[in-house]
Amino acid sequence: MSQIENRTSRPRDTDRKTRIHLSFYDRIKFLLLFAITFLVLTWSSLAENPILSVEDAFNQTLNSKRWILVLVVIEVVRQIHFALAELLAPYHGIWKRYFDFVDRQIHRLSDWTRFRLSRVIKWLLFISLLSVVLGAIYKEPPVRALFLAPKAFITALPLLGQLLFAVFFVIIQFAAIFWFLSRGGVDTYFPDDIRTRFSDVWGQDHVLNRIRENLLFLESPEEIEKHGGYVPGGILLWGPPGTGKTLMAESMAGETGKPFVFVDPGAFTNMFFGVGVLKVKSLFRKLRKLALRYGGVVVFFDEADSLGNRGIVTTGGPQRASQHSAGIFGSDCHGGAYLSAPTVSAITREKFVMGGAAGGGGGGMGTLQALLTELSGLKKPRGFFNRIVRRTLGMRPKNPPKYRILVVMATNLPEALDEALLRPGRIDRMYRVGYPSKAGRVRTYEGYLSKVSHSLTAEEIDKIATITPYATGATIKDTINEALIMAIRNGRTSIEWSDIVKAKQQKELGPSEDVEYIERERHAVAVHEACHAVMAHRTRQHMAIDLATIEKGSDYLGMVASIPPDDQFTRWKSEYQSDILVSLASLAGERMFFDGDNSSGVSGDLESATTIASLMEGHWGMGSTISSHASNRRFEMGSPGGGKGKDESEKQMRMALSDRIEENLSRLLTEAEEILRNNRNQVLALAHALETHKTLSGEDVAAVIDGVQGSLVDGRPYMRPELLAEIEKYHEASVVAHREHRVPDVRLPVIV
């Protein structure tokens, strides 16, 4: 231990009094090289003259190659110098002061001057060595042999040509392979090929107005450049699928009369490293040529999230969960249909996104970096004449022209894009292309209906726009086309209101399965859906019932679908509580109408209710406490420390939250039971109507509950006590049949 503590550091070179000792190999390596060279030359002389003796060859080489002897003497003197410097400190100090003086004198010159002098010295040494080698080959003095260098070069040309051909053949093979692999994925449309204009884009006027400003600067860049600004060259269009992002990009090219380059989402996905980089370089080379030829070009990257992200990507962007996503709400009752879209989105995020789903695309290693460089990299001078010839003649290369390239990207997941891609200078403006407002939907319906024959009135177009709150341009176009197919199927060429309604239902619900329930199960499904519908009609004002059905679909036995009557962007505690009441109505109703029994079909409803209650209690400030459960977990509040104490604290926190959620749900379940008890006749009446008609519109559902005339169903007979008594009797028989697993004794009452 004391030896380790007493050890001193290795001395620095500046602290040494003598030179560092050389190893044995370093002392003899050059002498060994000269000896081997001398022996090779001696062997060469013996090979040229077989009758020459070894002694004569040795003497001949020694006489003709005296420069080797000179080099040996110089090396011996150098090694003696090193040995003296290693042994004698005064001798080493003299040479050290000398070299320090020389070094100071040399460093008086600038770095650039010393660099140029070193290059001159290196070239002189190379020429000197070349002259010596040529002199040995041609048996001429070195200076004269130097003038024979062109002759040596011409003589070696055939061999050099063969070597160059082999090298170029290999290079051309690789270049051809990568060239073919880098083709495809990029389509160019010239101005005459594009007929789309801004007038063909409906329902997104607020975005189009901002895009027009970008195109104005693209057409007249001097309007902003003369004042010291720059033209925004990048636009990001993000939003849900089908809202018209690609159509907008195409209309930009159509409005400007510039070429439109479409980049396929999978263009940069390749199995070989480097092909994506080549594609990026090739793409921007083409864009620069088109920009110079046509005065500008529009390039569109569709599904830009496929370009990838250099960091971790977590999906969960501003996307709306599908209102009819299979598997989220269970297969018995499509519980998400009667909820509003924000509520469905919250439930879906809680199930999938917060659960740890992660994703992200990728165009391959280096592809994204190459794209970032091309979008805002160093603008070097371009062209062989500009870069090489002008610089050779001592002229400054011309700066590259200002390429008018408008980069447009579209994505449904802006969070999946790399932050460096979204910075100003690359993507200067970001526009959300969201779901059209009601006025936008009306305009879109009018636009697509003008292309076909129809008999819809302005009021009916306004109504269909109202009952399709989250319809995009793509879904509206598809609905109109489906309605036209239905009209043609029925022997007509003009679309009617009934075609639109049926097309909407078929696109939202899908075709119903051609199956028939057994009678007691049909009645149970009808009561289940009637409880949802009556509760929604009585307690919920922010949503209107769109339709109710007991026809079996691919992932549900029945459903009650609701829509918002107005475009609303905020949600309130009372609205979420009514959503929970509608969810719990199935459990409360089945227990009430089937003597405390309930089916597994309430599982999706309970999951929806629990998720909403959890978010209300722990995240949205709508519960009995104020603090956020998410923040408490993030900052580990209430935890005295790590380990077991932390786990115990988190467990207590979850238990407290779970108790509050259960208490809230129990209170709302009691309230739902009370409401259904007061509306027992309405539930059974609506269940009878569903068993009779299978599917009811929202207007007919309200007519049955309120006892008025509907569009297709007359609800007034359900106000008669004698009919209600028959329906009650049928229900009691169905309960007995349900309990005993047999056919009910009483048939479904028929309204005359």
Buried (B, 14 or more C-beta within 10 A) or exposed (E): EEEEEEEEEEEEEEEEEBBEEBEEEEBBEBBEEBEEEBEEBBEEBBEEEEEBEEEEBBEBBBEEBEEBEEBBEEBEEEBEEBBBBBEBEEBBEEEBEEEEEEEEEEEEEEEEEEEEEEEEEEEEEEEEEBBBBBBBEEEBEBEEBBEBBEEBEEEEEEEEEEEEEEEEEEEEEEEEEBEEBBEEBBEBBEEEEBEBEBEBBBBBBEBBEEBEEBBBBBBEBEEBEEEEEEBBBBBBBBBBEBBBBBBBBBBBBBBBBBBBBBBBBEBBBBEEEBBBBBBBBBBBEBBBEBBEEBEBBBBBBBBBBBBBBBEEBBBBBBBBBBBBBBEBBBBBBBBBBBBBBBBBBBBBBBBBBEEEEEEBBBBBEBBBBBBBBBBBEEEEEBEEEBBEEBEEEEEEBEEEEEBBBBBBBBBBBBBBBBEBBBBEEBBBBBBBBBBBBBEBBBBBBBBBBEEBEBEBEEEBBBBBBBBBBBBBBBBBBBBBBBBBEBBEEEEBEEBBBEBBBBBBBBBBBBEBEEEEBEBBBBBBBBBBBBBBBBBBBBBBEBBBBBBBBBBBBEBBBBBBBBBBBEEBEEBEEEBBBBBBBBBBBBBBBBBBBBEEEBBEBBBBBBBBBBBBBBBBBBBBEBBEEEEBBEEBBEEBEEBEEEEEEBEEBBEEBEEBBEEBBEBBBEEBBEBBBEBBEEBBBBBBBBBBBBBBBBBBBBBBBBBBBBBBEBEEBBBEBBEEEEBBEBBBEBBBBBBBBBEEEEEBEBEBBEEE
